[in-house]
Every structure is written in C-alpha cells, then in structure tokens.
C-alpha cells in the first residue's frame, strides 16, 4: 500500500513532472513473469528513477549501510528503502551475499522483477566497470530473462556526495531481453561469460567507456592512500575524480560462454 501511494500519489507524479523521464525501449520489458533488470550504476538516484518509469514493481538490493544511517537523513533513507521493498545486502561477500541472492530468487520465483547492479557499486568516474557474476548466477538459477537498463545521465543529476539533485531530464534506455536459460549454473566460466555478455549490452546502450576492473577494487586503491595519509597527518590531495585507470582495449565478450560450453 505504501509503495502504491509513494509511486502513484506522492513521489512519482512530482518526479515525473520535474525530471520528465526520457525512456526508450519500454516495449522490451515483459508485461508478466519473472524478469531480472541489470542496470549500470551512476548515482544514488538510480534506484529511484528506475522503478518510477516502470509499470511493474521492481525489487532492488542495496548496501546495508543505507539501512543503518544516523540522523534525519539516515531515517529518511531507511524508510524509503524499507517501504519500497529494497533488500539490504552485506557487500563483504560470502554467506551474506548469498542470502541476498536467495531473496532475489524468491522474488523471481514469485513472478516478479528483481533489479540488480552487476558492477556491485556506483561507478567512481562514470565509466562502466567489470561486472560481478552474481547477476549470472541469478539468471542461470532462475531461468529468468535479463533486461539491460542503461542510466545515461543520473551522475549529472545527482553526483556522488550531493544531496540536492540538479533539475535535468533523466534519460534511460532499455535493451532487449537476454535469454540464458539454455545454460546450466555452477560453472564459473559460464557465469563469467554470461556476465560479460550482459556488460557488453550495457556498454552498447550507455555508450560509456568500459574498464575491465572491478569498481570496488579501484575505489579501494584510491581511498587507501588517502586514508593512510589522513591518519598520518600528511597533506591529502583532494579530487572529484580518481586518477584515470587505462581501459581495456577489448570490450566484454558479447558472444556468450566459451565454445566448449555452447
């Protein structure tokens, strides 16, 4: 009930009026049945704009920190994510990540839409980063089609670290469903190939440069020296963007799993 009020009565009409979503490819989203939405991740607002433009309800996973914030901002975020059905995930991996995946499987087996960010975290500089194989395991274990969703400019509307979004027309592109039901789960080579195919589609839809490095790895490599310098009392160079990391000259494979798995 709260979700319906939030989307259709309170928040939805205001956001649509202010940000005038430009969405192409809505016809690619199946009207019924389980679907996995695989989205690139540029901004906190991705999880707001994506469900806004779809008629069907989308269940996302989000980092657990969104549910444990302090103060008014923390309370508002916790209320929003809780009441829109967002699932907290411990990004430290292991059993906690598996529990979130199992929850998304239950969403799919109920015939609903599960949203996931294959990169695992927001892009630190707007480029598209290597996908984690959780999206492949979700697709292979459920048999659900994967619909790639490209957020084109949410990093311009609400850059990381900003609270008040800029008033710009949000632009999204939805790709054709990808069917991986012919493959079996449990093979890490198949999971990597499936993930790379999904990332290739996102690269094509977004037009963004692809970097064959995990975004979380890059963030750690940038943040660690800064943290050490701060703890030591040394001057810290600040920048709105991390130092560039060379992009791989070869985009993620688009042809699916290796030949011996076909």
Steps between C-alpha positions, in 0.01 A plus 500: 500500500779743591683416177186576296450834678867593463518420130161613373383766747792661687845471345437365151292786352737763640815334366345439159395864478839635610738258325284408195649152445608425143478122483542292187448126473217452749346254254791262574386446858273192525156584636495197729723230639841510670750754364849607608580867444876543463588870533818701487549700818588870488311661788303445818194614305518200262290297743238777498474579131507141373189377688329831427476446123387138511142386545607186685656502844877451518682357803861613531779407736694783665803517726416441864638844596189659350297340778723601790555873445477750785295817536213626285670408173566146622140463616360625170721265298410207721128571467521540124693180435304294751161609369591449135602140563875552456711217638811583708817317397827465686759568228773322694402189304467140611181377665354849535516562124355154436206582728421810293522292182261242645257778587511627141438143379184491709392828337549346156330172589198705604487634143629848583788729395837493674731797445877465529811709436757256355788739575420458870551867585468842340747588228768729648543700179207428267665217309360147486690247712541123506184319606485261792360155425208521744276616215597189300428267791163669544417453132626143477333380820165666424485465122359855488588730209741785565395846381792748484409851618732791424495810719654768279532813711405442863860581598437850364170529684631381837877449514638290783506696823230751406167514677298734279463376140538728200188556294570317174302266283592147606582273206476119496524227236360150539648219292353179363466206742798263514418130538756280676265214591690264264800502734544323832612669818798397708774555240706809577612532137139509383414749775783730392402478132134572577599797717726636226221474245271701727771762550557517125131584451522768769813642336316518167191663652687753713776589254731517802862392506549150642773425755585136572552563871255465787377844609537402866865410441567838343326681785710313755824575316413870493360533851769303688792743439273792585390332822857415598613855430215644705579272794867603480413867485651543153351738244230324301440581137129533436331445167146444378628215280754225559810476287422342165535126462574383146198337340538155358537512123262205468135543609326224695417201284163518327489150360403314818684214672817345351448262205534183707201609713266574208 
